C-alpha cells in the first residue's frame, strides 16, 4: 500500500507541475532548504515589488 501511495503522489505532483507550467509558471529545481527559501524570497519580492532582508 505504501508503494502505491508513493507512486500516486509522484504522479499527482507531476500533473500539478504540468498544469502550473501550462498556466505560465516556470519550473525550478530546489536542491535543499536554503535554495527553497532563496527562491521563495525572490518570488515574493517580485510579486509584492518589495525587498526583504534575512534575519
mmCIF file of the N, C-alpha and C atoms, coordinates in Angstrom:
data_MODEL
# 
_entry.id   MODEL 
# 
loop_
_atom_site.group_PDB 
_atom_site.id 
_atom_site.type_symbol 
_atom_site.label_atom_id 
_atom_site.label_alt_id 
_atom_site.label_comp_id 
_atom_site.label_asym_id 
_atom_site.label_entity_id 
_atom_site.label_seq_id 
_atom_site.pdbx_PDB_ins_code 
_atom_site.Cartn_x 
_atom_site.Cartn_y 
_atom_site.Cartn_z 
_atom_site.occupancy 
_atom_site.B_iso_or_equiv 
_atom_site.pdbx_formal_charge 
_atom_site.auth_seq_id 
_atom_site.auth_comp_id 
_atom_site.auth_asym_id 
_atom_site.auth_atom_id 
_atom_site.pdbx_PDB_model_num 
ATOM 1   N N  . UNK A 1 1  ? 0.816  -1.205 0.000   1.00 0.00 ? 1  UNK A N  1 
ATOM 2   C CA . UNK A 1 1  ? 0.000  0.000  0.000   1.00 0.00 ? 1  UNK A CA 1 
ATOM 3   C C  . UNK A 1 1  ? 0.856  1.264  0.000   1.00 0.00 ? 1  UNK A C  1 
ATOM 4   N N  . UNK A 1 2  ? 1.983  1.230  0.763   1.00 0.00 ? 2  UNK A N  1 
ATOM 5   C CA . UNK A 1 2  ? 2.869  2.387  0.804   1.00 0.00 ? 2  UNK A CA 1 
ATOM 6   C C  . UNK A 1 2  ? 3.399  2.721  -0.576  1.00 0.00 ? 2  UNK A C  1 
ATOM 7   N N  . UNK A 1 3  ? 3.822  1.699  -1.307  1.00 0.00 ? 3  UNK A N  1 
ATOM 8   C CA . UNK A 1 3  ? 4.379  1.891  -2.640  1.00 0.00 ? 3  UNK A CA 1 
ATOM 9   C C  . UNK A 1 3  ? 3.342  2.506  -3.582  1.00 0.00 ? 3  UNK A C  1 
ATOM 10  N N  . UNK A 1 4  ? 2.103  2.066  -3.489  1.00 0.00 ? 4  UNK A N  1 
ATOM 11  C CA . UNK A 1 4  ? 1.024  2.608  -4.315  1.00 0.00 ? 4  UNK A CA 1 
ATOM 12  C C  . UNK A 1 4  ? 0.816  4.086  -4.005  1.00 0.00 ? 4  UNK A C  1 
ATOM 13  N N  . UNK A 1 5  ? 0.804  4.431  -2.721  1.00 0.00 ? 5  UNK A N  1 
ATOM 14  C CA . UNK A 1 5  ? 0.604  5.825  -2.312  1.00 0.00 ? 5  UNK A CA 1 
ATOM 15  C C  . UNK A 1 5  ? 1.745  6.706  -2.816  1.00 0.00 ? 5  UNK A C  1 
ATOM 16  N N  . UNK A 1 6  ? 2.962  6.209  -2.714  1.00 0.00 ? 6  UNK A N  1 
ATOM 17  C CA . UNK A 1 6  ? 4.118  6.976  -3.186  1.00 0.00 ? 6  UNK A CA 1 
ATOM 18  C C  . UNK A 1 6  ? 4.018  7.215  -4.692  1.00 0.00 ? 6  UNK A C  1 
ATOM 19  N N  . UNK A 1 7  ? 3.657  6.188  -5.443  1.00 0.00 ? 7  UNK A N  1 
ATOM 20  C CA . UNK A 1 7  ? 3.512  6.341  -6.906  1.00 0.00 ? 7  UNK A CA 1 
ATOM 21  C C  . UNK A 1 7  ? 2.397  7.325  -7.233  1.00 0.00 ? 7  UNK A C  1 
ATOM 22  N N  . UNK A 1 8  ? 1.296  7.259  -6.491  1.00 0.00 ? 8  UNK A N  1 
ATOM 23  C CA . UNK A 1 8  ? 0.180  8.172  -6.710  1.00 0.00 ? 8  UNK A CA 1 
ATOM 24  C C  . UNK A 1 8  ? 0.621  9.615  -6.479  1.00 0.00 ? 8  UNK A C  1 
ATOM 25  N N  . UNK A 1 9  ? 1.358  9.851  -5.393  1.00 0.00 ? 9  UNK A N  1 
ATOM 26  C CA . UNK A 1 9  ? 1.808  11.206 -5.083  1.00 0.00 ? 9  UNK A CA 1 
ATOM 27  C C  . UNK A 1 9  ? 2.775  11.739 -6.131  1.00 0.00 ? 9  UNK A C  1 
ATOM 28  N N  . UNK A 1 10 ? 3.666  10.887 -6.612  1.00 0.00 ? 10 UNK A N  1 
ATOM 29  C CA . UNK A 1 10 ? 4.605  11.312 -7.659  1.00 0.00 ? 10 UNK A CA 1 
ATOM 30  C C  . UNK A 1 10 ? 3.834  11.689 -8.924  1.00 0.00 ? 10 UNK A C  1 
ATOM 31  N N  . UNK A 1 11 ? 2.868  10.878 -9.283  1.00 0.00 ? 11 UNK A N  1 
ATOM 32  C CA . UNK A 1 11 ? 2.066  11.155 -10.481 1.00 0.00 ? 11 UNK A CA 1 
ATOM 33  C C  . UNK A 1 11 ? 1.242  12.430 -10.303 1.00 0.00 ? 11 UNK A C  1 
ATOM 34  N N  . UNK A 1 12 ? 0.660  12.619 -9.124  1.00 0.00 ? 12 UNK A N  1 
ATOM 35  C CA . UNK A 1 12 ? -0.138 13.806 -8.825  1.00 0.00 ? 12 UNK A CA 1 
ATOM 36  C C  . UNK A 1 12 ? 0.735  15.056 -8.896  1.00 0.00 ? 12 UNK A C  1 
ATOM 37  N N  . UNK A 1 13 ? 1.929  14.975 -8.290  1.00 0.00 ? 13 UNK A N  1 
ATOM 38  C CA . UNK A 1 13 ? 2.847  16.110 -8.308  1.00 0.00 ? 13 UNK A CA 1 
ATOM 39  C C  . UNK A 1 13 ? 3.247  16.449 -9.741  1.00 0.00 ? 13 UNK A C  1 
ATOM 40  N N  . UNK A 1 14 ? 3.542  15.442 -10.544 1.00 0.00 ? 14 UNK A N  1 
ATOM 41  C CA . UNK A 1 14 ? 3.926  15.665 -11.938 1.00 0.00 ? 14 UNK A CA 1 
ATOM 42  C C  . UNK A 1 14 ? 2.807  16.400 -12.691 1.00 0.00 ? 14 UNK A C  1 
ATOM 43  N N  . UNK A 1 15 ? 1.579  15.950 -12.552 1.00 0.00 ? 15 UNK A N  1 
ATOM 44  C CA . UNK A 1 15 ? 0.457  16.570 -13.262 1.00 0.00 ? 15 UNK A CA 1 
ATOM 45  C C  . UNK A 1 15 ? 0.179  17.977 -12.749 1.00 0.00 ? 15 UNK A C  1 
ATOM 46  N N  . UNK A 1 16 ? 0.348  18.196 -11.459 1.00 0.00 ? 16 UNK A N  1 
ATOM 47  C CA . UNK A 1 16 ? 0.172  19.537 -10.909 1.00 0.00 ? 16 UNK A CA 1 
ATOM 48  C C  . UNK A 1 16 ? 1.211  20.492 -11.488 1.00 0.00 ? 16 UNK A C  1 
ATOM 49  N N  . UNK A 1 17 ? 2.455  20.051 -11.564 1.00 0.00 ? 17 UNK A N  1 
ATOM 50  C CA . UNK A 1 17 ? 3.516  20.880 -12.141 1.00 0.00 ? 17 UNK A CA 1 
ATOM 51  C C  . UNK A 1 17 ? 3.217  21.166 -13.608 1.00 0.00 ? 17 UNK A C  1 
ATOM 52  N N  . UNK A 1 18 ? 2.760  20.177 -14.341 1.00 0.00 ? 18 UNK A N  1 
ATOM 53  C CA . UNK A 1 18 ? 2.426  20.380 -15.752 1.00 0.00 ? 18 UNK A CA 1 
ATOM 54  C C  . UNK A 1 18 ? 1.309  21.410 -15.911 1.00 0.00 ? 18 UNK A C  1 
ATOM 55  N N  . UNK A 1 19 ? 0.310  21.363 -15.050 1.00 0.00 ? 19 UNK A N  1 
ATOM 56  C CA . UNK A 1 19 ? -0.776 22.343 -15.099 1.00 0.00 ? 19 UNK A CA 1 
ATOM 57  C C  . UNK A 1 19 ? -0.255 23.747 -14.822 1.00 0.00 ? 19 UNK A C  1 
ATOM 58  N N  . UNK A 1 20 ? 0.602  23.887 -13.819 1.00 0.00 ? 20 UNK A N  1 
ATOM 59  C CA . UNK A 1 20 ? 1.140  25.199 -13.482 1.00 0.00 ? 20 UNK A CA 1 
ATOM 60  C C  . UNK A 1 20 ? 2.018  25.743 -14.603 1.00 0.00 ? 20 UNK A C  1 
ATOM 61  N N  . UNK A 1 21 ? 2.832  24.892 -15.210 1.00 0.00 ? 21 UNK A N  1 
ATOM 62  C CA . UNK A 1 21 ? 3.654  25.313 -16.343 1.00 0.00 ? 21 UNK A CA 1 
ATOM 63  C C  . UNK A 1 21 ? 2.745  25.740 -17.496 1.00 0.00 ? 21 UNK A C  1 
ATOM 64  N N  . UNK A 1 22 ? 1.654  25.024 -17.700 1.00 0.00 ? 22 UNK A N  1 
ATOM 65  C CA . UNK A 1 22 ? 0.694  25.383 -18.743 1.00 0.00 ? 22 UNK A CA 1 
ATOM 66  C C  . UNK A 1 22 ? 0.040  26.734 -18.504 1.00 0.00 ? 22 UNK A C  1 
ATOM 67  N N  . UNK A 1 23 ? -0.017 27.148 -17.250 1.00 0.00 ? 23 UNK A N  1 
ATOM 68  C CA . UNK A 1 23 ? -0.583 28.451 -16.900 1.00 0.00 ? 23 UNK A CA 1 
ATOM 69  C C  . UNK A 1 23 ? 0.452  29.572 -16.943 1.00 0.00 ? 23 UNK A C  1 
ATOM 70  N N  . UNK A 1 24 ? 1.687  29.219 -17.293 1.00 0.00 ? 24 UNK A N  1 
ATOM 71  C CA . UNK A 1 24 ? 2.721  30.236 -17.435 1.00 0.00 ? 24 UNK A CA 1 
ATOM 72  C C  . UNK A 1 24 ? 3.748  30.282 -16.317 1.00 0.00 ? 24 UNK A C  1 
ATOM 73  N N  . UNK A 1 25 ? 3.607  29.428 -15.323 1.00 0.00 ? 25 UNK A N  1 
ATOM 74  C CA . UNK A 1 25 ? 4.606  29.381 -14.256 1.00 0.00 ? 25 UNK A CA 1 
ATOM 75  C C  . UNK A 1 25 ? 5.849  28.658 -14.757 1.00 0.00 ? 25 UNK A C  1 
ATOM 76  N N  . UNK A 1 26 ? 6.986  28.967 -14.169 1.00 0.00 ? 26 UNK A N  1 
ATOM 77  C CA . UNK A 1 26 ? 8.235  28.318 -14.543 1.00 0.00 ? 26 UNK A CA 1 
ATOM 78  C C  . UNK A 1 26 ? 8.582  27.255 -13.510 1.00 0.00 ? 26 UNK A C  1 
ATOM 79  N N  . UNK A 1 27 ? 9.115  26.167 -13.978 1.00 0.00 ? 27 UNK A N  1 
ATOM 80  C CA . UNK A 1 27 ? 9.550  25.084 -13.107 1.00 0.00 ? 27 UNK A CA 1 
ATOM 81  C C  . UNK A 1 27 ? 10.978 25.366 -12.651 1.00 0.00 ? 27 UNK A C  1 
ATOM 82  N N  . UNK A 1 28 ? 11.246 25.141 -11.372 1.00 0.00 ? 28 UNK A N  1 
ATOM 83  C CA . UNK A 1 28 ? 12.595 25.320 -10.841 1.00 0.00 ? 28 UNK A CA 1 
ATOM 84  C C  . UNK A 1 28 ? 12.996 24.071 -10.081 1.00 0.00 ? 28 UNK A C  1 
ATOM 85  N N  . UNK A 1 29 ? 14.304 23.832 -10.010 1.00 0.00 ? 29 UNK A N  1 
ATOM 86  C CA . UNK A 1 29 ? 14.818 22.719 -9.213  1.00 0.00 ? 29 UNK A CA 1 
ATOM 87  C C  . UNK A 1 29 ? 15.252 23.273 -7.875  1.00 0.00 ? 29 UNK A C  1 
ATOM 88  N N  . UNK A 1 30 ? 14.737 22.688 -6.816  1.00 0.00 ? 30 UNK A N  1 
ATOM 89  C CA . UNK A 1 30 ? 15.102 23.101 -5.464  1.00 0.00 ? 30 UNK A CA 1 
ATOM 90  C C  . UNK A 1 30 ? 15.904 21.958 -4.857  1.00 0.00 ? 30 UNK A C  1 
ATOM 91  N N  . UNK A 1 31 ? 17.175 22.232 -4.606  1.00 0.00 ? 31 UNK A N  1 
ATOM 92  C CA . UNK A 1 31 ? 18.072 21.175 -4.145  1.00 0.00 ? 31 UNK A CA 1 
ATOM 93  C C  . UNK A 1 31 ? 18.074 20.995 -2.630  1.00 0.00 ? 31 UNK A C  1 
ATOM 94  N N  . UNK A 1 32 ? 17.771 22.075 -1.886  1.00 0.00 ? 32 UNK A N  1 
ATOM 95  C CA . UNK A 1 32 ? 17.778 21.976 -0.431  1.00 0.00 ? 32 UNK A CA 1 
ATOM 96  C C  . UNK A 1 32 ? 16.929 23.101 0.159   1.00 0.00 ? 32 UNK A C  1 
ATOM 97  N N  . UNK A 1 33 ? 16.873 23.154 1.459   1.00 0.00 ? 33 UNK A N  1 
ATOM 98  C CA . UNK A 1 33 ? 16.058 24.157 2.145   1.00 0.00 ? 33 UNK A CA 1 
ATOM 99  C C  . UNK A 1 33 ? 16.497 25.579 1.861   1.00 0.00 ? 33 UNK A C  1 
ATOM 100 N N  . UNK A 1 34 ? 17.809 25.800 1.796   1.00 0.00 ? 34 UNK A N  1 
ATOM 101 C CA . UNK A 1 34 ? 18.308 27.146 1.511   1.00 0.00 ? 34 UNK A CA 1 
ATOM 102 C C  . UNK A 1 34 ? 17.907 27.606 0.117   1.00 0.00 ? 34 UNK A C  1 
ATOM 103 N N  . UNK A 1 35 ? 17.977 26.722 -0.847  1.00 0.00 ? 35 UNK A N  1 
ATOM 104 C CA . UNK A 1 35 ? 17.568 27.061 -2.215  1.00 0.00 ? 35 UNK A CA 1 
ATOM 105 C C  . UNK A 1 35 ? 16.079 27.365 -2.264  1.00 0.00 ? 35 UNK A C  1 
ATOM 106 N N  . UNK A 1 36 ? 15.290 26.613 -1.498  1.00 0.00 ? 36 UNK A N  1 
ATOM 107 C CA . UNK A 1 36 ? 13.853 26.853 -1.449  1.00 0.00 ? 36 UNK A CA 1 
ATOM 108 C C  . UNK A 1 36 ? 13.558 28.240 -0.896  1.00 0.00 ? 36 UNK A C  1 
ATOM 109 N N  . UNK A 1 37 ? 14.181 28.587 0.231   1.00 0.00 ? 37 UNK A N  1 
ATOM 110 C CA . UNK A 1 37 ? 13.945 29.892 0.860   1.00 0.00 ? 37 UNK A CA 1 
ATOM 111 C C  . UNK A 1 37 ? 14.406 31.018 -0.054  1.00 0.00 ? 37 UNK A C  1 
ATOM 112 N N  . UNK A 1 38 ? 15.546 30.841 -0.693  1.00 0.00 ? 38 UNK A N  1 
ATOM 113 C CA . UNK A 1 38 ? 16.062 31.856 -1.606  1.00 0.00 ? 38 UNK A CA 1 
ATOM 114 C C  . UNK A 1 38 ? 15.100 32.088 -2.774  1.00 0.00 ? 38 UNK A C  1 
ATOM 115 N N  . UNK A 1 39 ? 14.607 31.008 -3.358  1.00 0.00 ? 39 UNK A N  1 
ATOM 116 C CA . UNK A 1 39 ? 13.664 31.123 -4.466  1.00 0.00 ? 39 UNK A CA 1 
ATOM 117 C C  . UNK A 1 39 ? 12.364 31.777 -4.006  1.00 0.00 ? 39 UNK A C  1 
ATOM 118 N N  . UNK A 1 40 ? 11.866 31.373 -2.847  1.00 0.00 ? 40 UNK A N  1 
ATOM 119 C CA . UNK A 1 40 ? 10.633 31.955 -2.318  1.00 0.00 ? 40 UNK A CA 1 
ATOM 120 C C  . UNK A 1 40 ? 10.798 33.450 -2.089  1.00 0.00 ? 40 UNK A C  1 
ATOM 121 N N  . UNK A 1 41 ? 11.937 33.849 -1.537  1.00 0.00 ? 41 UNK A N  1 
ATOM 122 C CA . UNK A 1 41 ? 12.218 35.266 -1.288  1.00 0.00 ? 41 UNK A CA 1 
ATOM 123 C C  . UNK A 1 41 ? 12.173 36.056 -2.598  1.00 0.00 ? 41 UNK A C  1 
ATOM 124 N N  . UNK A 1 42 ? 12.815 35.529 -3.618  1.00 0.00 ? 42 UNK A N  1 
ATOM 125 C CA . UNK A 1 42 ? 12.824 36.200 -4.923  1.00 0.00 ? 42 UNK A CA 1 
ATOM 126 C C  . UNK A 1 42 ? 11.404 36.322 -5.473  1.00 0.00 ? 42 UNK A C  1 
ATOM 127 N N  . UNK A 1 43 ? 10.629 35.249 -5.366  1.00 0.00 ? 43 UNK A N  1 
ATOM 128 C CA . UNK A 1 43 ? 9.259  35.276 -5.888  1.00 0.00 ? 43 UNK A CA 1 
ATOM 129 C C  . UNK A 1 43 ? 8.406  36.289 -5.143  1.00 0.00 ? 43 UNK A C  1 
ATOM 130 N N  . UNK A 1 44 ? 8.528  36.344 -3.816  1.00 0.00 ? 44 UNK A N  1 
ATOM 131 C CA . UNK A 1 44 ? 7.740  37.298 -3.023  1.00 0.00 ? 44 UNK A CA 1 
ATOM 132 C C  . UNK A 1 44 ? 8.159  38.728 -3.310  1.00 0.00 ? 44 UNK A C  1 
ATOM 133 N N  . UNK A 1 45 ? 9.455  38.969 -3.429  1.00 0.00 ? 45 UNK A N  1 
ATOM 134 C CA . UNK A 1 45 ? 9.932  40.314 -3.743  1.00 0.00 ? 45 UNK A CA 1 
ATOM 135 C C  . UNK A 1 45 ? 9.419  40.765 -5.104  1.00 0.00 ? 45 UNK A C  1 
ATOM 136 N N  . UNK A 1 46 ? 9.418  39.866 -6.058  1.00 0.00 ? 46 UNK A N  1 
ATOM 137 C CA . UNK A 1 46 ? 8.922  40.199 -7.395  1.00 0.00 ? 46 UNK A CA 1 
ATOM 138 C C  . UNK A 1 46 ? 7.427  40.477 -7.361  1.00 0.00 ? 46 UNK A C  1 
ATOM 139 N N  . UNK A 1 47 ? 6.679  39.619 -6.687  1.00 0.00 ? 47 UNK A N  1 
ATOM 140 C CA . UNK A 1 47 ? 5.221  39.760 -6.657  1.00 0.00 ? 47 UNK A CA 1 
ATOM 141 C C  . UNK A 1 47 ? 4.789  41.030 -5.929  1.00 0.00 ? 47 UNK A C  1 
ATOM 142 N N  . UNK A 1 48 ? 5.396  41.289 -4.769  1.00 0.00 ? 48 UNK A N  1 
ATOM 143 C CA . UNK A 1 48 ? 4.988  42.433 -3.952  1.00 0.00 ? 48 UNK A CA 1 
ATOM 144 C C  . UNK A 1 48 ? 5.794  43.698 -4.241  1.00 0.00 ? 48 UNK A C  1 
ATOM 145 N N  . UNK A 1 49 ? 6.741  43.615 -5.194  1.00 0.00 ? 49 UNK A N  1 
ATOM 146 C CA . UNK A 1 49 ? 7.609  44.749 -5.511  1.00 0.00 ? 49 UNK A CA 1 
ATOM 147 C C  . UNK A 1 49 ? 8.205  45.308 -4.230  1.00 0.00 ? 49 UNK A C  1 
ATOM 148 N N  . UNK A 1 50 ? 8.820  44.433 -3.467  1.00 0.00 ? 50 UNK A N  1 
ATOM 149 C CA . UNK A 1 50 ? 9.389  44.772 -2.161  1.00 0.00 ? 50 UNK A CA 1 
ATOM 150 C C  . UNK A 1 50 ? 10.773 44.154 -2.053  1.00 0.00 ? 50 UNK A C  1 
ATOM 151 N N  . UNK A 1 51 ? 11.447 44.503 -0.984  1.00 0.00 ? 51 UNK A N  1 
ATOM 152 C CA . UNK A 1 51 ? 12.759 43.940 -0.711  1.00 0.00 ? 51 UNK A CA 1 
ATOM 153 C C  . UNK A 1 51 ? 12.762 43.414 0.724   1.00 0.00 ? 51 UNK A C  1 
ATOM 154 N N  . UNK A 1 52 ? 13.234 42.206 0.905   1.00 0.00 ? 52 UNK A N  1 
ATOM 155 C CA . UNK A 1 52 ? 13.271 41.597 2.225   1.00 0.00 ? 52 UNK A CA 1 
ATOM 156 C C  . UNK A 1 52 ? 14.716 41.307 2.610   1.00 0.00 ? 52 UNK A C  1 
ATOM 157 N N  . UNK A 1 53 ? 14.992 41.382 3.910   1.00 0.00 ? 53 UNK A N  1 
ATOM 158 C CA . UNK A 1 53 ? 16.335 41.081 4.386   1.00 0.00 ? 53 UNK A CA 1 
ATOM 159 C C  . UNK A 1 53 ? 16.276 39.818 5.240   1.00 0.00 ? 53 UNK A C  1 
ATOM 160 N N  . UNK A 1 54 ? 17.383 39.112 5.301   1.00 0.00 ? 54 UNK A N  1 
ATOM 161 C CA . UNK A 1 54 ? 17.471 37.917 6.121   1.00 0.00 ? 54 UNK A CA 1 
ATOM 162 C C  . UNK A 1 54 ? 17.624 38.309 7.584   1.00 0.00 ? 54 UNK A C  1 
ATOM 163 N N  . UNK A 1 55 ? 17.056 37.519 8.476   1.00 0.00 ? 55 UNK A N  1 
ATOM 164 C CA . UNK A 1 55 ? 17.200 37.775 9.917   1.00 0.00 ? 55 UNK A CA 1 
ATOM 165 C C  . UNK A 1 55 ? 18.442 37.131 10.433  1.00 0.00 ? 55 UNK A C  1 
# 
